Amino acid sequence: MSERTFNFSTGRTNPATFPVEAVQAAAHAAIAREYAEITEYPGKLGHPGLRAAMAKRESEREGVPVDPELMSLMNGSMQAVTLVAEALTQPGDTVICEELTYVGTITAYDTLGINMVGLPVDEDGMQVELLEAKLAELGEARKPKFIYALTTYQNPTGTSMSTARRKRLLELAQAHDIPVVEDNCYGDVHYDGEKPPALFALSDYDKIIYICSLSKILAPGVRIGYLTAQQPMFDRILARRLDAGGNTFAAAVCAELYKDDVWDLTESLNEPLKVKKNLVVHGLEAEISDLCAWSNPAGGLFVWVRFPDDVDQDKLMELTAARGFTYAPGANFHIHHEQVPYLRLAFGHVPDEDIRDGIPILAQCIREARTSNEAKSFNGLFD
Ligand SMILES: Cc1ncc(COP(=O)(O)O)c(C=O)c1O
């Protein structure tokens, strides 16, 4: 067993850049000012100061007004993902999503007895071109209760849905009166180019439910996420909320931390993440471009790697584990847990030297786990 470990398995932020002093100062100020509010139950919407800061975040990113009174703070975006499903579905109901999606959502929907119907993903995100035919195939009897989409820096593939597809998705959803749930928790983990628009900035369709979080721009342990929607959808979802509200203490600290804006801190944390992403991509390029293809995402915390079909996946897991290297196998993200010739590398928390030293280990293990010597049979990541 290897002494050294290379942990690429879970999507986390970077402990080395957590803004310790800024958070300490924010906590100090928030407690002094808001100790009395912390003795109260927060209610369904939660801390007004943090809602105002997050509405400003959304509005500044998207260039459209966002009403903090139509925002509810959640225990991470995961509570919002689950709550929406609880409010809008019964066991046996159908939901459309990407065929490869966030494992937490798959587990939540499985647990709620939801029948997930997947659309494949390519370089431009969910293949919305297939949606109309899929809706026709499902018919009225299995009409989806909503469409769940990871529009930007999709987990696990790192891809973003093109604007044309976003618009088409909204057109179809509106025409068929199907709510759309946009989970945008990676939207501000942004490295290059223009930020893609959120769905609510592209349409006034009143059944868009938007979910975001501080987990990926600050830390998952703060457990602050939020949900916005128009009425009556907003109240319909919150009617299912039975937890007396989110954590006022954490919200007060985050409101203080972000009282001017979220951008300076977020951008300063994104810079070292971009370095890590480039180390992964360049490492793969140097080590295994003859056999694999991978994403080079403009944001998010993951690189998605396609390896040859002849790789024995159990063997790959054994070989990597013996050398201290961990990753998330593609099957974890398939809505029906099917084995796919992919793996996901989560790089956000991995020290730079572990990326430099780890990627050659992964490349070597992929070579050793092959059962043939055939040449690469695919060109692109989604071939
Ligand atoms: C797409 C997606 N949604 C939601 C979550 C849950 O995040 P949190 O509850 O920490 O905001 C994650 C976490 O990895 C995710 O990848």
The ligand as a Gaussian input file, in Angstrom:
#p B3LYP/6-31G(d) Opt

LIG

0 1
 C      -24.625000      19.641000      -9.057000
 C      -24.614000      19.686000      -7.570000
 N      -25.708000      20.092000      -6.936000
 C      -25.742000      20.162000      -5.602000
 C      -24.648000      19.811000      -4.842000
 C      -24.761000      19.872000      -3.367000
 O      -23.983000      20.910000      -2.883000
 P      -24.280000      21.682000      -1.551000
 O      -25.450000      21.044000      -0.883000
 O      -23.042000      21.551000      -0.743000
 O      -24.551000      23.088000      -1.969000
 C      -23.471000      19.381000      -5.467000
 C      -22.294000      18.991000      -4.680000
 O      -21.326000      18.458000      -5.156000
 C      -23.458000      19.326000      -6.872000
 O      -22.375000      18.922000      -7.543000

